């Protein structure tokens, strides 16, 4: 194989990372639930009236991290990850969580980005 056989052309699409910000009750979670195969990691109440797949509420950052690792490491059907809410007390700042998803070289199965900076404990 020649080195020239490794050349690619065109765009390399990556899944978008979207931060929805707004007052309680404006429809942020409803909007996220309409994305393809969404799974929610809730950190507070608020999804009871939305028809969606969701983990139980994470009561600590450890529980939250466990769910992120499961999505990273285990096979699943989900294509969209919604964290509701990233402003819950006791969790990393939104910018810290966002940095876990940015500049990934590989993609999760079904287009979820790998979670950089999350270590197994």
Buried (B, 14 or more C-beta within 10 A) or exposed (E): EEEEEEEEEEEEEEBEEEEBEEEEEEEBBBEBBEEEBBBBBBBEEBBEEBEBBBBEBBEEEEBBBBBBBEBBEEEBEBBBBBBBBBEBEEBBEBEEBEEBBEEBEEEBEBBBBBBEEEEEE
